[in-house]
Amino acid sequence: MSHIPKRAFIYYCPYALADQHKLEHVHQVAREGCSGQIALEKEPSDSNQTVLQLLGLFSASDIKSEFKQRFNDMSLAIVSNDPHTIQMAQQLGCHWQDVATQLPVEQDVVFVDFTDYGNADAWLALDILVGQHAGPDTIQCIISTSTNAPTADTGSNQQWWDAIMPRQSHLMKNGELLKEAVQEQTLVYSYLHIGSSRQDSVSAFNASDIKSKGSNGIILAWHLLGEIGHKLGFVPKYGA
């Protein structure tokens, strides 16, 4: 019988993972779970709101109200050394702390942002945290850049048959087609919940491998936390 997850840990590392990194737990999540790509909405050229997008709050005028409306009573902790992410956590009124060897475990979702942590040590620290929190009651989701892999087709090049094809979830938000095409460069992610997540043929957390073999296709960042919230029992099936 499948276990029902009680908690989710989402790790975002904005640094490309070098091939020589031998990370036991990160690669295990990719190998035993399922992977895919995350499309980001267009932002002003001078802004970087990736974390806000991954939390499903991009373009919201009041992020605290938006979080409550979208995710109901799901509790959130944000772990980061980045001043902008910490400021966002304060606006949300959620628990926040610096990246440390001990993560909070009282909240339903723990979002760990390695922005401003430092390229050299981020992946090693992330791997330790993934290993510490592995288990049948936990969803693990690892997200990173895909700058070293070929750019995916995110739907910016329209074809004649697009009018008769079903709209993909990375092109839809709140049931409506996005007014502006998503960013061409996607993020990559691997997702594992022992007992419920399917397994694809990705063999390691590698952007090229995930793009060519990942079974989850491309989703819009706006949908990610909704899907995890659904798995935890706080959100109806997120849909498009």
Number of C-alpha atoms within 10 A of each C-alpha: 5 10 12 17 20 15 22 26 24 22 22 24 21 22 18 16 20 10 9 6 10 13 16 14 18 23 20 17 28 28 20 21 25 24 33 25 29 26 26 25 23 12 14 7 6 5 7 11 17 18 19 19 20 22 19 22 21 19 13 12 9 11 20 17 14 17 19 13 10 18 20 13 12 16 17 23 23 26 23 23 20 15 11 16 21 19 12 17 22 14 12 20 13 14 17 23 15 16 19 13 10 8 19 16 13 12 17 21 24 23 22 26 25 25 19 15 19 13 15 10 10 20 23 15 15 23 18 15 20 21 14 13 17 17 15 17 16 21 25 24 25 24 22 23 20 25 16 12 18 13 13 16 11 22 16 12 8 8 8 7 7 11 9 7 8 7 14 15 19 25 24 18 16 11 11 10 15 13 10 10 17 19 14 16 19 29 24 26 29 28 24 26 25 21 14 16 14 15 17 17 17 26 17 22 25 22 27 18 18 27 25 15 17 25 18 18 16 24 22 24 27 26 24 18 22 21 17 24 23 15 20 19 15 18 18 13 13 17 12 18
